[in-house]
């Protein structure tokens, strides 16, 4: 066996075994695996083994589709018809080759090897150095395994070589047309081999193609129906979403209107209450002034310079409820007159001490606190502020010579008695 020279290395080569995969075979395996990505595809690897020491070189020069397989209890089974087809292809295209392994594609599942692979390999490819080529056509990954010491061993790398492989080229062309150029077809029926005509072989191929086509049509219809259902659901969902947003917006608008009306109503109520408070405050001030005026005591005026001072005869005059009381003083008697009429005459001695006090009154100095009138003050408020009572209003008016209880001005400095 001649070792190929025009090669490309893939991965790391194991010193114990060298695997060479022809480029046409590599291309065919990927094309075959991509025909149907709905499930696994299986093919036979054909080639030559180095008959030298330890059979260190494996040359893969062809591949044959695994037809007429079936499943039993979920497991792949190569039928007698499968092996008969492989034998026919070897006779027609690969006379100098033998089966040295198999290929299994698992679209979208990566290069994960399962016990199912091990079981198939142990059942059909248990000779030493038989190969398993695991492929994922979706991810475009592949991995070689070799049967050694009753187990599948992973190979780190291999070679792809380019050669004029007319046998594989012819098989690829015929397989693409769907009519293998077989010289004979072999069918196994009760272990009896019979020759099949080309019409029967073509009929089987056409039936298989029609079955696959029907399967694809059915799958496409299901996919289209799923897409249509999804679009309808999306439309219904969008309608419901828009309806929900509209309802929510209406509710929010209603809440805003109610809140605005409530705030406006509250604002009017607040202004009304403020007006009532101001009116009540004015009424209270008027009431306080009236109470002060009505409760103001009669003040005896003893100053000789005032209007109600002593008359020509030296008498003291008091004003009390429109009655004029005249008291005449001397050292021995007092005569009281009411409304100009003599009412009673009292003769008594007046103590000299009292006479002296009247003639020479003793003035006691008083202490005051100064207070500057502020806006909004009244004599009643000032009296309450300093004495907790309104009884000192008259005293404050007297000290500060104020005639009208309601007429005080902001900034005026008042004298406030300390007691």
C-alpha positions as a Markdown table, in Angstrom:
| # | Residue | x | y | z |
|---|---|---|---|---|
| 1 | Unk | 0.0 | 0.0 | 0.0 |
| 2 | Unk | 1.4 | 3.3 | -1.1 |
| 3 | Unk | 1.3 | 6.1 | 1.6 |
| 4 | Unk | -0.2 | 9.3 | 0.2 |
| 5 | Unk | 2.1 | 12.3 | -0.1 |
| 6 | Unk | -0.3 | 15.2 | -0.7 |
| 7 | Unk | -1.8 | 15.4 | 2.8 |
| 8 | Unk | -3.2 | 17.9 | 5.3 |
| 9 | Unk | -2.9 | 17.1 | 9.0 |
| 10 | Unk | -5.9 | 17.5 | 11.2 |
| 11 | Unk | -5.2 | 17.5 | 15.0 |
| 12 | Unk | -2.4 | 15.6 | 16.6 |
| 13 | Unk | -1.3 | 12.3 | 15.0 |
| 14 | Unk | -1.0 | 9.2 | 17.2 |
| 15 | Unk | 2.2 | 7.3 | 16.7 |
| 16 | Unk | 0.5 | 4.0 | 17.0 |
| 17 | Unk | -2.0 | 4.4 | 14.2 |
| 18 | Unk | -2.1 | 6.8 | 11.2 |
| 19 | Unk | -5.5 | 7.4 | 9.5 |
| 20 | Unk | -5.7 | 8.8 | 6.0 |
| 21 | Unk | -9.1 | 10.0 | 4.7 |
| 22 | Unk | -9.4 | 10.7 | 1.0 |
| 23 | Unk | -10.8 | 14.2 | 0.2 |
| 24 | Unk | -13.7 | 12.9 | -2.0 |
| 25 | Unk | -14.8 | 10.6 | 0.8 |
| 26 | Unk | -14.7 | 13.5 | 3.3 |
| 27 | Unk | -16.8 | 15.7 | 1.0 |
| 28 | Unk | -19.3 | 12.9 | 0.3 |
| 29 | Unk | -19.8 | 12.1 | 4.0 |
| 30 | Unk | -20.7 | 15.7 | 4.8 |
| 31 | Unk | -23.1 | 16.0 | 1.8 |
| 32 | Unk | -24.7 | 12.7 | 2.8 |
| 33 | Unk | -25.1 | 13.8 | 6.5 |
| 34 | Unk | -26.7 | 17.1 | 5.5 |
| 35 | Unk | -29.4 | 15.5 | 3.4 |
| 36 | Unk | -31.5 | 15.0 | 6.4 |
| 37 | Unk | -30.7 | 16.9 | 9.7 |
| 38 | Unk | -33.7 | 15.5 | 11.5 |
| 39 | Unk | -31.9 | 12.3 | 12.6 |
| 40 | Unk | -28.7 | 10.3 | 12.5 |
| 41 | Unk | -27.3 | 9.0 | 9.2 |
| 42 | Unk | -25.0 | 6.0 | 8.9 |
| 43 | Unk | -22.5 | 5.0 | 6.2 |
| 44 | Unk | -19.8 | 2.3 | 5.7 |
| 45 | Unk | -16.1 | 3.3 | 5.4 |
| 46 | Unk | -14.2 | 1.2 | 2.9 |
| 47 | Unk | -10.5 | 1.2 | 2.3 |
| 48 | Unk | -7.3 | -0.7 | 3.0 |
| 49 | Unk | -5.3 | -1.7 | 6.0 |
| 50 | Unk | -1.5 | -1.8 | 6.0 |
| 51 | Unk | -0.6 | -5.5 | 6.0 |
| 52 | Unk | 2.7 | -4.7 | 7.6 |
| 53 | Unk | 3.7 | -5.0 | 11.3 |
| 54 | Unk | 0.9 | -4.0 | 13.7 |
| 55 | Unk | -1.2 | -2.5 | 10.8 |
| 56 | Unk | -0.2 | 1.0 | 11.7 |
| 57 | Unk | -1.8 | 2.7 | 8.6 |
| 58 | Unk | -5.5 | 2.8 | 7.7 |
| 59 | Unk | -6.4 | 4.2 | 4.2 |
| 60 | Unk | -10.0 | 5.3 | 3.7 |
| 61 | Unk | -10.7 | 5.5 | 0.0 |
| 62 | Unk | -14.5 | 5.2 | -0.2 |
| 63 | Unk | -17.9 | 5.4 | 1.6 |
| 64 | Unk | -21.2 | 3.6 | 1.0 |
| 65 | Unk | -24.6 | 4.6 | 2.2 |
| 66 | Unk | -26.1 | 2.3 | 4.8 |
| 67 | Unk | -29.5 | 1.5 | 3.2 |
| 68 | Unk | -32.3 | -0.8 | 4.4 |
| 69 | Unk | -31.5 | -0.4 | 8.1 |
| 70 | Unk | -34.2 | -0.6 | 10.7 |
| 71 | Unk | -34.8 | 0.1 | 14.4 |
| 72 | Unk | -35.6 | -2.6 | 17.0 |
| 73 | Unk | -36.3 | -1.4 | 20.5 |
| 74 | Unk | -34.9 | 2.0 | 19.6 |
| 75 | Unk | -31.6 | 0.5 | 18.4 |
| 76 | Unk | -30.1 | 0.6 | 14.9 |
| 77 | Unk | -30.0 | -2.8 | 13.1 |
| 78 | Unk | -28.1 | -3.6 | 9.9 |
| 79 | Unk | -30.3 | -6.1 | 8.0 |
| 80 | Unk | -29.3 | -8.8 | 5.6 |
| 81 | Unk | -30.5 | -6.5 | 2.8 |
| 82 | Unk | -28.1 | -3.8 | 4.1 |
| 83 | Unk | -25.1 | -6.1 | 3.9 |
| 84 | Unk | -26.2 | -7.3 | 0.5 |
| 85 | Unk | -26.3 | -3.7 | -0.8 |
| 86 | Unk | -22.9 | -3.1 | 0.6 |
| 87 | Unk | -21.5 | -6.2 | -1.1 |
| 88 | Unk | -23.0 | -5.1 | -4.4 |
| 89 | Unk | -21.4 | -1.6 | -4.1 |
| 90 | Unk | -18.0 | -3.1 | -3.3 |
| 91 | Unk | -18.3 | -5.3 | -6.4 |
| 92 | Unk | -19.3 | -2.4 | -8.6 |
| 93 | Unk | -17.1 | 0.5 | -7.3 |
| 94 | Unk | -14.6 | -0.7 | -4.8 |
| 95 | Unk | -13.4 | -4.2 | -5.9 |
| 96 | Unk | -10.0 | -3.9 | -4.2 |
| 97 | Unk | -11.3 | -2.5 | -0.8 |
| 98 | Unk | -13.0 | -3.8 | 2.3 |
| 99 | Unk | -15.2 | -2.4 | 5.0 |
| 100 | Unk | -12.9 | -1.0 | 7.8 |
| 101 | Unk | -15.4 | 0.9 | 9.8 |
| 102 | Unk | -18.5 | 3.1 | 9.8 |
| 103 | Unk | -19.7 | 6.7 | 10.0 |
| 104 | Unk | -22.5 | 8.0 | 12.2 |
| 105 | Unk | -23.8 | 11.6 | 12.1 |
| 106 | Unk | -25.8 | 13.1 | 14.9 |
| 107 | Unk | -26.9 | 16.7 | 13.9 |
| 108 | Unk | -26.8 | 19.2 | 16.7 |
| 109 | Unk | -25.6 | 16.7 | 19.4 |
| 110 | Unk | -21.9 | 17.2 | 19.1 |
| 111 | Unk | -19.4 | 14.4 | 19.3 |
| 112 | Unk | -20.8 | 12.7 | 22.4 |
| 113 | Unk | -20.3 | 9.0 | 22.1 |
| 114 | Unk | -23.0 | 6.8 | 23.8 |
| 115 | Unk | -23.3 | 3.2 | 24.8 |
| 116 | Unk | -25.5 | 2.8 | 21.7 |
| 117 | Unk | -22.4 | 3.5 | 19.5 |
| 118 | Unk | -20.3 | 1.1 | 21.5 |
| 119 | Unk | -22.9 | -1.6 | 21.2 |
| 120 | Unk | -23.3 | -1.3 | 17.4 |
| 121 | Unk | -19.5 | -1.2 | 17.0 |
| 122 | Unk | -19.0 | -4.3 | 19.1 |
| 123 | Unk | -21.7 | -6.1 | 17.2 |
| 124 | Unk | -20.7 | -5.3 | 13.6 |
| 125 | Unk | -17.2 | -3.9 | 13.7 |
| 126 | Unk | -15.4 | -5.9 | 16.4 |
| 127 | Unk | -12.2 | -6.6 | 14.4 |
| 128 | Unk | -9.1 | -5.0 | 15.7 |
| 129 | Unk | -8.5 | -1.4 | 14.5 |
| 130 | Unk | -12.0 | -1.0 | 13.0 |
| 131 | Unk | -13.0 | 2.7 | 12.9 |
| 132 | Unk | -15.9 | 4.9 | 14.0 |
| 133 | Unk | -16.1 | 8.3 | 12.4 |
| 134 | Unk | -18.5 | 10.4 | 14.5 |
| 135 | Unk | -19.8 | 13.6 | 12.9 |
| 136 | Unk | -22.0 | 16.7 | 13.7 |
| 137 | Unk | -22.8 | 18.3 | 10.3 |
| 138 | Unk | -24.5 | 21.2 | 12.1 |
| 139 | Unk | -21.4 | 22.2 | 14.2 |
| 140 | Unk | -19.0 | 20.9 | 11.5 |
| 141 | Unk | -17.1 | 18.8 | 13.9 |
| 142 | Unk | -15.8 | 15.2 | 13.6 |
| 143 | Unk | -13.9 | 12.7 | 15.6 |
| 144 | Unk | -12.3 | 9.3 | 14.9 |
| 145 | Unk | -12.5 | 6.4 | 17.3 |
| 146 | Unk | -10.6 | 3.0 | 16.9 |
| 147 | Unk | -11.5 | -0.4 | 18.3 |
| 148 | Unk | -8.6 | -1.5 | 20.5 |
| 149 | Unk | -8.6 | -4.0 | 23.3 |
| 150 | Unk | -12.4 | -4.4 | 23.2 |
| 151 | Unk | -13.1 | -0.7 | 23.6 |
| 152 | Unk | -13.4 | 2.4 | 21.4 |
| 153 | Unk | -10.3 | 4.7 | 21.8 |
| 154 | Unk | -10.4 | 8.3 | 20.8 |
| 155 | Unk | -7.9 | 9.4 | 18.1 |
| 156 | Unk | -6.3 | 12.8 | 18.4 |
| 157 | Unk | -5.9 | 13.5 | 14.7 |
| 158 | Unk | -5.7 | 12.2 | 11.2 |
| 159 | Unk | -4.7 | 13.1 | 7.6 |
| 160 | Unk | -6.8 | 14.2 | 4.7 |
| 161 | Unk | -5.2 | 13.4 | 1.4 |
| 162 | Unk | -5.9 | 14.4 | -2.2 |
| 163 | Unk | -5.8 | 11.7 | -4.9 |
| 164 | Unk | -7.4 | 10.9 | -8.2 |
| 165 | Unk | -10.1 | 8.7 | -6.8 |
| 166 | Unk | -12.2 | 7.7 | -9.8 |
| 167 | Unk | -14.1 | 5.0 | -8.0 |
| 168 | Unk | -15.4 | 7.3 | -5.3 |
| 169 | Unk | -16.1 | 10.0 | -7.9 |
| 170 | Unk | -18.2 | 7.6 | -9.9 |
| 171 | Unk | -20.1 | 6.4 | -6.9 |
| 172 | Unk | -20.8 | 10.0 | -5.8 |
| 173 | Unk | -22.2 | 10.9 | -9.3 |
| 174 | Unk | -24.4 | 7.9 | -9.5 |
| 175 | Unk | -25.6 | 8.3 | -5.9 |
| 176 | Unk | -26.5 | 11.9 | -6.5 |
| 177 | Unk | -28.6 | 10.9 | -9.5 |
| 178 | Unk | -30.4 | 8.3 | -7.3 |
| 179 | Unk | -29.7 | 5.4 | -9.7 |
| 180 | Unk | -26.7 | 3.3 | -8.7 |
| 181 | Unk | -25.0 | 1.7 | -11.7 |
| 182 | Unk | -25.2 | -1.7 | -10.2 |
| 183 | Unk | -24.3 | -4.8 | -12.1 |
| 184 | Unk | -26.5 | -6.9 | -9.8 |
| 185 | Unk | -28.8 | -6.3 | -6.8 |
| 186 | Unk | -29.0 | -8.7 | -4.0 |
| 187 | Unk | -32.0 | -9.1 | -1.7 |
| 188 | Unk | -32.0 | -11.3 | 1.3 |
| 189 | Unk | -35.2 | -13.3 | 1.8 |
| 190 | Unk | -35.1 | -16.2 | 4.2 |
| 191 | Unk | -31.3 | -16.3 | 3.7 |
| 192 | Unk | -31.8 | -16.9 | -0.1 |
| 193 | Unk | -30.0 | -14.5 | -2.4 |
| 194 | Unk | -31.8 | -13.5 | -5.6 |
| 195 | Unk | -30.9 | -11.2 | -8.4 |
| 196 | Unk | -33.0 | -8.0 | -8.7 |
| 197 | Unk | -33.6 | -6.1 | -11.9 |
| 198 | Unk | -32.7 | -2.5 | -12.5 |
| 199 | Unk | -36.4 | -1.6 | -12.6 |
| 200 | Unk | -36.9 | -3.0 | -9.1 |
| 201 | Unk | -33.8 | -1.2 | -7.7 |
| 202 | Unk | -34.9 | 2.1 | -9.2 |
| 203 | Unk | -38.4 | 1.6 | -7.8 |
| 204 | Unk | -37.0 | 1.1 | -4.3 |
| 205 | Unk | -34.9 | 4.3 | -4.7 |
| 206 | Unk | -37.9 | 6.2 | -6.0 |
| 207 | Unk | -40.1 | 4.9 | -3.2 |
| 208 | Unk | -37.5 | 6.0 | -0.7 |
| 209 | Unk | -37.2 | 9.4 | -2.3 |
| 210 | Unk | -41.0 | 9.8 | -2.4 |
| 211 | Unk | -41.3 | 8.8 | 1.3 |
| 212 | Unk | -38.7 | 11.4 | 2.2 |
| 213 | Unk | -40.3 | 14.0 | 0.1 |
| 214 | Unk | -43.7 | 13.3 | 1.8 |
| 215 | Unk | -42.0 | 13.5 | 5.1 |
| 216 | Unk | -40.4 | 16.9 | 4.3 |
| 217 | Unk | -43.7 | 18.2 | 3.0 |
| 218 | Unk | -45.5 | 17.2 | 6.1 |
| 219 | Unk | -42.8 | 18.7 | 8.3 |
| 220 | Unk | -42.9 | 22.0 | 6.3 |
| 221 | Unk | -46.7 | 22.1 | 6.7 |
| 222 | Unk | -46.3 | 21.6 | 10.5 |
| 223 | Unk | -43.6 | 24.3 | 10.6 |
| 224 | Unk | -45.8 | 26.8 | 8.7 |
| 225 | Unk | -48.8 | 26.0 | 10.9 |
| 226 | Unk | -46.7 | 26.6 | 14.0 |
| 227 | Unk | -45.4 | 29.9 | 12.6 |
| 228 | Unk | -49.0 | 30.9 | 11.7 |
| 229 | Unk | -50.2 | 30.0 | 15.2 |
| 230 | Unk | -47.4 | 32.0 | 16.7 |
| 231 | Unk | -48.1 | 35.0 | 14.6 |
| 232 | Unk | -51.8 | 34.9 | 15.5 |
| 233 | Unk | -50.9 | 34.6 | 19.2 |
| 234 | Unk | -48.6 | 37.6 | 18.9 |
| 235 | Unk | -51.3 | 39.6 | 17.2 |
| 236 | Unk | -53.8 | 38.7 | 19.9 |
| 237 | Unk | -51.2 | 39.5 | 22.5 |
| 238 | Unk | -50.5 | 42.9 | 21.0 |
| 239 | Unk | -54.3 | 43.7 | 20.8 |
| 240 | Unk | -54.7 | 42.7 | 24.5 |
| 241 | Unk | -51.6 | 44.7 | 25.4 |
| 242 | Unk | -52.9 | 47.9 | 23.6 |
| 243 | Unk | -56.4 | 47.4 | 25.2 |
| 244 | Unk | -54.8 | 47.1 | 28.6 |
| 245 | Unk | -52.7 | 50.2 | 28.1 |
| 246 | Unk | -55.8 | 52.2 | 26.9 |
| 247 | Unk | -57.8 | 51.1 | 29.9 |
| 248 | Unk | -55.0 | 51.9 | 32.3 |
| 249 | Unk | -54.5 | 55.4 | 30.7 |
| 250 | Unk | -58.2 | 56.1 | 31.1 |
| 251 | Unk | -58.1 | 55.1 | 34.8 |
| 252 | Unk | -55.1 | 57.3 | 35.4 |
| 253 | Unk | -56.8 | 60.2 | 33.6 |
| 254 | Unk | -59.9 | 59.8 | 35.8 |
| 255 | Unk | -57.8 | 59.7 | 38.9 |
| 256 | Unk | -55.9 | 62.9 | 37.9 |
| 257 | Unk | -59.2 | 64.7 | 37.2 |
| 258 | Unk | -60.7 | 63.7 | 40.6 |
| 259 | Unk | -57.5 | 64.7 | 42.4 |
| 260 | Unk | -57.5 | 68.1 | 40.6 |
| 261 | Unk | -61.1 | 68.8 | 41.5 |
| 262 | Unk | -60.4 | 67.7 | 45.1 |
| 263 | Unk | -57.4 | 70.1 | 45.3 |
| 264 | Unk | -59.4 | 72.9 | 43.8 |
| 265 | Unk | -62.3 | 72.3 | 46.2 |
| 266 | Unk | -59.9 | 72.2 | 49.1 |
| 267 | Unk | -58.2 | 75.4 | 48.0 |
| 268 | Unk | -61.6 | 77.2 | 47.9 |
| 269 | Unk | -62.4 | 75.8 | 51.4 |
| 270 | Unk | -59.1 | 76.9 | 52.7 |
| 271 | Unk | -59.7 | 80.5 | 51.4 |
| 272 | Unk | -63.2 | 80.5 | 52.9 |
| 273 | Unk | -61.9 | 79.4 | 56.3 |
| 274 | Unk | -59.1 | 82.0 | 56.2 |
| 275 | Unk | -61.8 | 84.7 | 55.5 |
| 276 | Unk | -63.9 | 83.5 | 58.3 |
| 277 | Unk | -61.0 | 83.4 | 60.7 |
| 278 | Unk | -60.0 | 87.0 | 59.8 |
| 279 | Unk | -63.6 | 88.1 | 60.3 |
| 280 | Unk | -63.8 | 86.3 | 63.6 |
| 281 | Unk | -60.5 | 87.8 | 64.7 |
| 282 | Unk | -61.9 | 91.3 | 63.9 |
| 283 | Unk | -65.1 | 90.6 | 65.9 |
| 284 | Unk | -63.0 | 89.5 | 68.8 |
| 285 | Unk | -61.0 | 92.7 | 68.7 |
| 286 | Unk | -64.2 | 94.8 | 68.6 |
| 287 | Unk | -65.6 | 92.7 | 71.5 |
| 288 | Unk | -62.5 | 93.2 | 73.5 |
| 289 | Unk | -62.6 | 96.9 | 73.0 |
| 290 | Unk | -66.3 | 97.1 | 73.9 |
| 291 | Unk | -65.7 | 95.0 | 77.0 |
| 292 | Unk | -62.8 | 97.3 | 78.1 |
| 293 | Unk | -64.9 | 100.4 | 77.5 |
| 294 | Unk | -67.9 | 99.1 | 79.4 |
| 295 | Unk | -65.8 | 97.8 | 82.3 |
| 296 | Unk | -63.7 | 101.0 | 82.6 |
| 297 | Unk | -64.1 | 102.4 | 86.2 |
| 298 | Unk | -64.8 | 106.0 | 87.0 |
| 299 | Unk | -61.6 | 107.8 | 87.7 |
| 300 | Unk | -61.6 | 110.5 | 90.3 |
| 301 | Unk | -59.8 | 113.6 | 89.1 |
| 302 | Unk | -58.0 | 115.4 | 91.8 |
| 303 | Unk | -55.8 | 117.5 | 89.7 |
| 304 | Unk | -56.9 | 121.2 | 90.3 |
| 305 | Unk | -55.9 | 122.1 | 86.7 |
| 306 | Unk | -58.5 | 119.7 | 85.2 |
| 307 | Unk | -62.1 | 120.6 | 84.4 |
| 308 | Unk | -63.6 | 118.6 | 87.3 |
| 309 | Unk | -61.3 | 120.2 | 89.9 |
| 310 | Unk | -62.2 | 122.2 | 93.0 |
| 311 | Unk | -64.9 | 124.9 | 92.6 |
| 312 | Unk | -64.6 | 128.4 | 93.9 |
| 313 | Unk | -65.3 | 127.3 | 97.4 |
| 314 | Unk | -62.6 | 124.6 | 97.4 |
| 315 | Unk | -64.9 | 121.6 | 97.0 |
| 316 | Unk | -63.9 | 118.3 | 95.3 |
| 317 | Unk | -66.2 | 117.4 | 92.4 |
| 318 | Unk | -66.7 | 113.7 | 91.2 |
| 319 | Unk | -68.6 | 112.5 | 88.1 |
| 320 | Unk | -70.6 | 109.4 | 88.8 |
| 321 | Unk | -73.5 | 108.2 | 86.7 |
| 322 | Unk | -74.7 | 111.7 | 85.8 |
| 323 | Unk | -75.0 | 112.6 | 89.5 |
| 324 | Unk | -72.9 | 115.5 | 90.7 |
| 325 | Unk | -71.8 | 115.2 | 94.3 |
| 326 | Unk | -70.3 | 118.3 | 95.9 |
| 327 | Unk | -68.4 | 117.9 | 99.1 |
| 328 | Unk | -67.6 | 121.1 | 101.1 |
| 329 | Unk | -64.7 | 120.8 | 103.3 |
| 330 | Unk | -63.8 | 122.6 | 106.5 |
| 331 | Unk | -62.3 | 121.6 | 109.8 |
| 332 | Unk | -65.6 | 120.8 | 111.5 |
| 333 | Unk | -68.4 | 119.8 | 109.1 |
| 334 | Unk | -69.3 | 118.4 | 105.7 |
| 335 | Unk | -72.4 | 119.1 | 103.6 |
| 336 | Unk | -73.4 | 116.7 | 100.8 |
| 337 | Unk | -75.5 | 117.9 | 97.9 |
| 338 | Unk | -77.2 | 115.6 | 95.3 |
| 339 | Unk | -78.5 | 117.3 | 92.1 |
| 340 | Unk | -78.2 | 120.7 | 93.8 |
| 341 | Unk | -80.4 | 119.6 | 96.7 |
| 342 | Unk | -79.1 | 119.4 | 100.3 |
| 343 | Unk | -79.5 | 115.8 | 101.3 |
| 344 | Unk | -77.6 | 115.4 | 104.6 |
| 345 | Unk | -75.5 | 117.4 | 106.8 |
| 346 | Unk | -72.8 | 115.8 | 108.8 |
| 347 | Unk | -70.9 | 117.5 | 111.5 |
| 348 | Unk | -67.7 | 115.8 | 112.5 |
| 349 | Unk | -64.1 | 116.6 | 113.1 |
| 350 | Unk | -61.7 | 115.9 | 110.4 |
| 351 | Unk | -58.4 | 114.6 | 111.6 |
| 352 | Unk | -55.5 | 116.9 | 111.1 |
| 353 | Unk | -53.4 | 114.2 | 109.6 |
| 354 | Unk | -55.9 | 113.6 | 106.8 |
| 355 | Unk | -56.1 | 117.3 | 106.1 |
| 356 | Unk | -52.4 | 117.4 | 106.0 |
| 357 | Unk | -52.2 | 114.6 | 103.5 |
| 358 | Unk | -54.7 | 116.2 | 101.3 |
| 359 | Unk | -52.9 | 119.4 | 101.4 |
| 360 | Unk | -49.5 | 117.8 | 100.8 |
| 361 | Unk | -49.9 | 114.5 | 98.9 |
| 362 | Unk | -46.9 | 112.2 | 99.0 |
| 363 | Unk | -46.0 | 110.9 | 95.4 |
| 364 | Unk | -44.5 | 107.4 | 95.4 |
| 365 | Unk | -42.2 | 106.9 | 92.4 |
| 366 | Unk | -43.3 | 104.0 | 90.1 |
| 367 | Unk | -41.1 | 101.7 | 87.9 |
| 368 | Unk | -42.0 | 101.1 | 84.3 |
| 369 | Unk | -41.0 | 98.9 | 81.4 |
| 370 | Unk | -40.8 | 100.3 | 78.0 |
| 371 | Unk | -42.5 | 98.4 | 75.1 |
| 372 | Unk | -42.5 | 99.3 | 71.4 |
| 373 | Unk | -45.9 | 98.7 | 69.8 |
| 374 | Unk | -45.8 | 96.2 | 66.9 |
| 375 | Unk | -48.2 | 95.6 | 64.0 |
| 376 | Unk | -51.4 | 93.9 | 65.2 |
| 377 | Unk | -51.0 | 94.9 | 68.9 |
| 378 | Unk | -53.8 | 96.3 | 71.0 |
| 379 | Unk | -53.9 | 97.5 | 74.6 |
| 380 | Unk | -55.8 | 94.4 | 75.6 |
| 381 | Unk | -53.1 | 92.1 | 74.0 |
| 382 | Unk | -50.3 | 94.1 | 75.7 |
| 383 | Unk | -52.1 | 93.9 | 79.1 |
| 384 | Unk | -52.5 | 90.1 | 78.6 |
| 385 | Unk | -48.9 | 89.8 | 77.5 |
| 386 | Unk | -47.5 | 91.4 | 80.7 |
| 387 | Unk | -50.1 | 90.7 | 83.3 |
| 388 | Unk | -52.1 | 87.7 | 82.0 |
| 389 | Unk | -55.2 | 89.9 | 82.4 |
| 390 | Unk | -57.0 | 92.9 | 80.8 |
| 391 | Unk | -57.4 | 94.8 | 84.1 |
| 392 | Unk | -54.3 | 96.9 | 83.5 |
| 393 | Unk | -55.6 | 98.5 | 80.3 |
| 394 | Unk | -56.8 | 101.6 | 82.1 |
| 395 | Unk | -53.5 | 101.9 | 84.0 |
| 396 | Unk | -51.6 | 101.8 | 80.7 |
| 397 | Unk | -53.8 | 104.4 | 79.1 |
| 398 | Unk | -53.5 | 106.6 | 82.2 |
| 399 | Unk | -49.7 | 106.4 | 82.3 |
| 400 | Unk | -49.3 | 107.0 | 78.6 |
| 401 | Unk | -52.1 | 109.6 | 78.4 |
| 402 | Unk | -54.1 | 107.7 | 75.8 |
| 403 | Unk | -57.7 | 108.9 | 75.2 |
| 404 | Unk | -59.0 | 106.1 | 72.9 |
| 405 | Unk | -58.3 | 102.5 | 73.6 |
| 406 | Unk | -58.4 | 101.6 | 69.9 |
| 407 | Unk | -55.9 | 104.2 | 68.8 |
| 408 | Unk | -52.3 | 103.1 | 69.2 |
| 409 | Unk | -49.7 | 103.1 | 66.5 |
| 410 | Unk | -47.0 | 100.8 | 65.4 |
| 411 | Unk | -43.6 | 102.0 | 66.7 |
| 412 | Unk | -45.0 | 104.0 | 69.6 |
| 413 | Unk | -43.1 | 103.4 | 72.9 |
| 414 | Unk | -45.4 | 102.7 | 75.8 |
| 415 | Unk | -44.6 | 102.7 | 79.5 |
| 416 | Unk | -45.8 | 99.5 | 81.2 |
| 417 | Unk | -46.0 | 99.4 | 85.0 |
| 418 | Unk | -44.1 | 96.6 | 86.6 |
| 419 | Unk | -46.9 | 95.9 | 89.0 |
